[in-house]
Amino acid sequence: MIAVPAYLEESFLHVAEVEHQPVSKLIETALIEFLEDYQDARIAEKEIREIRNGESKVLSLTDAKKLYDELVS
């Protein structure tokens, strides 16, 4: 079990009451969103490092469209 400070518990209880949702569901949703955002940030940081190190390149929108057109035709 994860312990939270009283002020957070009170806030979740209030939101749960207003939204007519169980506190556990609100906490689950918040944690899932946090973990997804965290993972997205790690992936973005890795990609930025690879671009800066010359291990990956960025395509312009025009080049990306051309590549897409080539792949689907």
C-alpha positions in Angstrom: 0.0 0.0 0.0 1.1 3.5 -0.7 0.8 6.1 2.0 -0.1 9.7 1.1 -0.1 12.8 3.3 -3.4 13.8 4.8 -3.8 16.9 2.6 -3.6 14.7 -0.5 -6.0 12.2 1.0 -8.5 15.0 1.8 -8.1 16.4 -1.8 -8.8 12.9 -3.3 -11.8 12.4 -1.0 -13.2 15.8 -2.1 -12.7 15.0 -5.8 -14.1 11.5 -5.4 -17.2 13.0 -3.8 -17.7 15.6 -6.5 -17.0 13.2 -9.4 -18.9 10.3 -7.8 -15.9 8.0 -8.3 -14.1 5.8 -5.8 -10.9 7.3 -4.4 -9.0 4.1 -5.5 -10.1 4.7 -9.1 -9.0 8.3 -9.0 -5.6 7.4 -7.6 -5.2 4.6 -10.1 -6.0 6.9 -13.0 -3.6 9.6 -11.6 -0.8 7.0 -11.2 -1.3 5.6 -14.7 -1.2 9.0 -16.2 2.0 9.9 -14.3 3.7 6.7 -15.3 2.8 7.2 -19.0 4.0 10.8 -18.9 7.2 9.6 -17.2 7.8 7.0 -19.8 7.1 9.4 -22.6 9.6 11.9 -21.2 12.3 9.2 -20.9 11.7 8.2 -24.6 11.9 11.9 -25.7 15.1 12.5 -23.7 16.7 9.4 -25.3 15.7 10.6 -28.8 17.0 14.1 -28.2 20.4 12.5 -27.1 20.5 10.4 -30.2 19.8 13.4 -32.4 22.5 15.5 -30.7 24.9 12.6 -31.0 24.2 12.2 -34.7 22.7 8.7 -34.1 19.3 9.7 -35.4 18.0 12.5 -37.7 15.0 14.7 -37.9 12.9 14.8 -41.0 11.1 17.9 -42.2 7.4 17.5 -42.7 7.9 17.6 -46.5 10.4 14.8 -46.3 8.2 12.8 -44.0 5.3 13.1 -46.3 7.4 12.0 -49.3 8.6 9.0 -47.3 5.1 8.1 -46.3 3.8 8.4 -49.9 6.6 6.1 -51.1 5.8 3.5 -48.4 2.0 3.5 -49.2 2.2 3.5 -52.9 
